[in-house]
Amino acid sequence: MEYMMFVATDPEAEPYDKDQDNIEDWIADVTARGAHLHGDRLRPIEDATLVRVRDGEVLVTDGPFTESKEWIAGYDIIQAEDLDEAIKIAAKHPMARFGRIELRPVWPL
């Protein structure tokens, strides 16, 4: 099953420590197991664009959807047998310590 990992900031998490950020090790491990399908960082929220259609009119707004202290910093799409395995994979991601990870199963059309 595919899972989307939303990698988000969290002001209540432990402070970021570059020396403990082992993202390259995490990617290498998950890729070696055939579980990492795709992932990347996202540009800062200042670069976000919100697109909506209301009454047939396209509305474009600079910035994120909501004002928040947390924001999505990146994503990963992983392959896991079940939610338990996905949780184990996500728990080893550095942002599980320095931020938060939201896991969601992919729901094919």
C-alpha atoms as a printed R data frame, in Angstrom:
    type eleno elety resid chain resno       x      y       z
1   ATOM     1    CA   MET     A     1   0.000  0.000   0.000
2   ATOM     2    CA   GLU     A     2   1.209  3.502  -0.786
3   ATOM     3    CA   TYR     A     3   1.287  6.155   1.919
4   ATOM     4    CA   MET     A     4   1.801  9.883   1.596
5   ATOM     5    CA   MET     A     5   3.939 11.353   4.353
6   ATOM     6    CA   PHE     A     6   3.320 15.042   4.908
7   ATOM     7    CA   VAL     A     7   6.479 16.354   6.565
8   ATOM     8    CA   ALA     A     8   5.504 19.375   8.654
9   ATOM     9    CA   THR     A     9   7.069 21.806  11.061
10  ATOM    10    CA   ASP     A    10   5.947 21.812  14.697
11  ATOM    11    CA   PRO     A    11   6.856 24.605  17.113
12  ATOM    12    CA   GLU     A    12   6.384 22.189  20.041
13  ATOM    13    CA   ALA     A    13   8.945 19.666  18.742
14  ATOM    14    CA   GLU     A    14  12.518 19.489  19.943
15  ATOM    15    CA   PRO     A    15  14.730 22.199  18.413
16  ATOM    16    CA   TYR     A    16  16.272 21.409  15.032
17  ATOM    17    CA   ASP     A    17  19.847 20.165  15.307
18  ATOM    18    CA   LYS     A    18  21.708 19.926  11.997
19  ATOM    19    CA   ASP     A    19  24.111 17.357  13.474
20  ATOM    20    CA   GLN     A    20  21.202 15.004  14.257
21  ATOM    21    CA   ASP     A    21  19.469 15.473  10.899
22  ATOM    22    CA   ASN     A    22  20.111 12.128   9.225
23  ATOM    23    CA   ILE     A    23  17.788 12.576   6.246
24  ATOM    24    CA   GLU     A    24  20.334 11.135   3.802
25  ATOM    25    CA   ASP     A    25  20.641  7.995   5.953
26  ATOM    26    CA   TRP     A    26  16.840  7.714   6.208
27  ATOM    27    CA   ILE     A    27  16.405  8.023   2.427
28  ATOM    28    CA   ALA     A    28  19.189  5.491   1.758
29  ATOM    29    CA   ASP     A    29  17.664  2.981   4.205
30  ATOM    30    CA   VAL     A    30  14.082  3.325   2.932
31  ATOM    31    CA   THR     A    31  15.241  3.278  -0.717
32  ATOM    32    CA   ALA     A    32  17.364  0.146  -0.127
33  ATOM    33    CA   ARG     A    33  14.267 -1.608   1.229
34  ATOM    34    CA   GLY     A    34  12.295 -0.588  -1.856
35  ATOM    35    CA   ALA     A    35   9.884  1.456   0.253
36  ATOM    36    CA   HIS     A    36  10.760  5.009  -0.912
37  ATOM    37    CA   LEU     A    37   8.907  5.894  -4.091
38  ATOM    38    CA   HIS     A    38   9.358  9.667  -4.216
39  ATOM    39    CA   GLY     A    39   9.863 12.681  -2.001
40  ATOM    40    CA   ASP     A    40  11.204 16.187  -1.820
41  ATOM    41    CA   ARG     A    41  11.333 19.412   0.132
42  ATOM    42    CA   LEU     A    42   8.848 22.172  -0.595
43  ATOM    43    CA   ARG     A    43   9.639 25.850  -1.040
44  ATOM    44    CA   PRO     A    44   8.779 28.073   1.967
45  ATOM    45    CA   ILE     A    45   5.166 29.098   2.607
46  ATOM    46    CA   GLU     A    46   5.942 32.569   1.249
47  ATOM    47    CA   ASP     A    47   6.155 30.929  -2.189
48  ATOM    48    CA   ALA     A    48   2.735 29.240  -1.886
49  ATOM    49    CA   THR     A    49  -0.168 30.119  -4.162
50  ATOM    50    CA   LEU     A    50  -3.776 29.340  -3.276
51  ATOM    51    CA   VAL     A    51  -6.109 28.620  -6.224
52  ATOM    52    CA   ARG     A    52  -9.896 28.495  -5.829
53  ATOM    53    CA   VAL     A    53 -12.855 28.706  -8.182
54  ATOM    54    CA   ARG     A    54 -15.956 30.489  -6.845
55  ATOM    55    CA   ASP     A    55 -18.999 31.221  -9.001
56  ATOM    56    CA   GLY     A    56 -16.946 30.345 -12.090
57  ATOM    57    CA   GLU     A    57 -14.209 32.853 -11.251
58  ATOM    58    CA   VAL     A    58 -10.621 31.745 -10.614
59  ATOM    59    CA   LEU     A    59  -9.317 33.331  -7.415
60  ATOM    60    CA   VAL     A    60  -5.563 33.322  -6.863
61  ATOM    61    CA   THR     A    61  -4.047 34.351  -3.525
62  ATOM    62    CA   ASP     A    62  -0.393 34.524  -2.536
63  ATOM    63    CA   GLY     A    63   0.595 32.561   0.529
64  ATOM    64    CA   PRO     A    64  -0.717 29.498   2.326
65  ATOM    65    CA   PHE     A    65  -4.320 28.449   2.870
66  ATOM    66    CA   THR     A    66  -4.305 29.256   6.589
67  ATOM    67    CA   GLU     A    67  -2.324 31.271   9.069
68  ATOM    68    CA   SER     A    68  -0.493 28.692  11.137
69  ATOM    69    CA   LYS     A    69   2.687 28.129  13.090
70  ATOM    70    CA   GLU     A    70   2.980 24.729  11.417
71  ATOM    71    CA   TRP     A    71   3.453 24.277   7.683
72  ATOM    72    CA   ILE     A    72   4.183 21.422   5.295
73  ATOM    73    CA   ALA     A    73   7.905 21.428   4.578
74  ATOM    74    CA   GLY     A    74   8.064 18.387   2.297
75  ATOM    75    CA   TYR     A    75   6.596 15.043   1.420
76  ATOM    76    CA   ASP     A    76   7.490 11.444   0.803
77  ATOM    77    CA   ILE     A    77   5.509  8.691  -0.862
78  ATOM    78    CA   ILE     A    78   6.359  5.311   0.581
79  ATOM    79    CA   GLN     A    79   5.331  1.709  -0.017
80  ATOM    80    CA   ALA     A    80   4.482 -0.315   3.095
81  ATOM    81    CA   GLU     A    81   2.729 -3.598   3.835
82  ATOM    82    CA   ASP     A    82   0.363 -1.896   6.284
83  ATOM    83    CA   LEU     A    83  -0.026  1.067   8.614
84  ATOM    84    CA   ASP     A    84   2.245 -0.500  11.239
85  ATOM    85    CA   GLU     A    85   5.141 -0.682   8.778
86  ATOM    86    CA   ALA     A    86   4.417  2.851   7.533
87  ATOM    87    CA   ILE     A    87   4.562  4.109  11.125
88  ATOM    88    CA   LYS     A    88   7.942  2.420  11.658
89  ATOM    89    CA   ILE     A    89   9.295  4.059   8.497
90  ATOM    90    CA   ALA     A    90   7.889  7.482   9.423
91  ATOM    91    CA   ALA     A    91   9.180  7.283  13.005
92  ATOM    92    CA   LYS     A    92  12.768  7.083  11.725
93  ATOM    93    CA   HIS     A    93  12.417 10.250   9.617
94  ATOM    94    CA   PRO     A    94  14.318 13.155  11.258
95  ATOM    95    CA   MET     A    95  11.255 15.395  11.113
96  ATOM    96    CA   ALA     A    96   9.419 12.970  13.395
97  ATOM    97    CA   ARG     A    97  11.719 14.526  16.062
98  ATOM    98    CA   PHE     A    98  12.076 18.084  14.751
99  ATOM    99    CA   GLY     A    99   8.531 18.453  13.391
100 ATOM   100    CA   ARG     A   100   5.715 16.055  12.678
101 ATOM   101    CA   ILE     A   101   4.775 13.481  10.085
102 ATOM   102    CA   GLU     A   102   1.219 12.958   8.915
103 ATOM   103    CA   LEU     A   103   0.647  9.605   7.233
104 ATOM   104    CA   ARG     A   104  -2.234  9.044   4.844
105 ATOM   105    CA   PRO     A   105  -2.947  6.010   2.696
106 ATOM   106    CA   VAL     A   106  -3.145  6.840  -0.997
107 ATOM   107    CA   TRP     A   107  -6.702  6.372  -2.239
108 ATOM   108    CA   PRO     A   108  -6.538  5.539  -5.978
109 ATOM   109    CA   LEU     A   109  -9.321  6.831  -8.226
